Amino acid sequence: SGCVAVIGPIESGHRVSQVFRSTGYDIYRIKIDFATYARTNRSSMTMNITDLTTEKKVYTGSIDVASLDDNALASIDLPNIHTEADHVYEVSFSAEGTTDSDFITIYHSEDGTATDDFYAIIDGEVQSFSLCFYVYGDEPTT
């Protein structure tokens, strides 16, 4: 199902995540459908990727919020992050420095479309939908 609504403002101190089960591929890109409320925002956003199976953080990076296009997929290139097959990973987004006129949000799917292997979490609460979120990977090279 498509991207039907936004989750609401991602304000400072809040955390939005997408959980997925890995096929064991090396992740090189994530695409996510952001909304900027038709403006250039200056707040900052951090993205973390954590292997929930081992509770180990495998990536931390910043998202250039000011460069995001409104209502469009943003492509986030990654440094070939190795994942383990059947491990569960969480990609989380946290904002800092937001104000009433400086924040972004993320689109999500319809309620009831989440699965045991693909779902969103907002401030620690599991949701019945997933973020409009795509993971790109290649088979690992040895």
N, C-alpha and C positions, 0 to 999 in steps of 0.2 A: 504494500500500500504506500501511498505517497506521503509527502510532507504536508501536514494539514494545519499546523498551528505552531506558535512559538511557546517556549516554556516560561516566558516572562523575563524580566530583567535579571541578568547575572550581576549581582551587586557585590561589593567588597565583603569578604567573609563567607560568601556562599560557594558551594561546590556542586558542579554538575558533571556527571560521569556517564560513560557508556561501557558496558561490560560485554565481552565476547570470548568465545572459546577459540583457541588458536588451532590452526592446521599444522603448525610447526614451521611455517614459512618465515623468512626474514622480512620484516615490515619495512618498506621504504617510503610509504606515503600514506597519509590519512587525509580524506576529504570530508569536510563537515559544512553543513548548510547554516551559515550565520545570517543574522539580520542586524543591521546597524541603525535602524530607525531613520534611514535616509540622511545620515550625517557622518562626518568624520569624528570618530571618538579618540580620545587621547589616553584613556585609562589603560592599564596593563593587564595581561592575562598570561597565566602560566599553565602549561599542559604537562601532566605527569602520566607516565605509563607504568603500571605496577602489575607484576605477576601475582595474582591473588592466591595462587596455589602455593607459592613459596613465600609470599609476603615480601618480595624483593622489588624495589623500584628499579626499573630498567631504563628509564629515560625521564629527563626533565628539560623543558625548553620554554621559550617565550613565544607568544604569538604577537605579531605586529598588528595590533588592533586598528591603528590608523590606516593601514593598507587594505583593510577588508572592504569588499563590495557588498552593498545591501542586497539581501535576498538572493545570495549566490553561494555556490560551493567554493569554499576556500581550500586550496591544495597546500598541505603542510608536508614538506619533504623531510625525511628522517634519515639518519645515518645507518641504514640497514640493521635494524634491531632484531637480534635473534630471538625467536620464541620457541617454546617447547610444545610439541603436539599435545592436544587435549588439556593444556593448562588454560586457566581462565585469567583473562587480563582486563584491567580497568584503565580506561583513558579518562583522566579527570581534568576539568577546566576550572580554574579559580581566578577571580578578578580582584584587582586592587586599584584604589584611586578612583573609584566610580563616584559619580554625583547624580543628581536628578536629571541632568541633561548629558551625561557621559557614561553610557553603558551599552552592552550589546546583548544579544540573545541567540538561541539556537532553535532551529525548527525540529519538530518531532513527528512521529507517525501517529496514526489513529490509536486511541485507547484500545487495549485488548490485543494488540499486535506483537507485544513482546513475547519472547520465548525463553526457556530456561537457559539458553546459551547466548541470548542477545537482548539486552534490556538496559534502560536508563536508570540512574540513581540521582535523586536531587536531595542535597543536604542529608544524605544517609538513608533516605527512604526509597525503596525499590518501586519503580513505576510500571504501569501496565503497557507502556509504549517504549519505543527506542528512539534515540536521537537520529536525525537524518545524517548518517555517518557511514563512511565507506573505508575499508582497510585494504591496502594494496601490498602484496608481498610476492616474493620469488622463493622457489625452492632453495634451501641453503646449499652453499657450495662448500665442499670439504677441502 
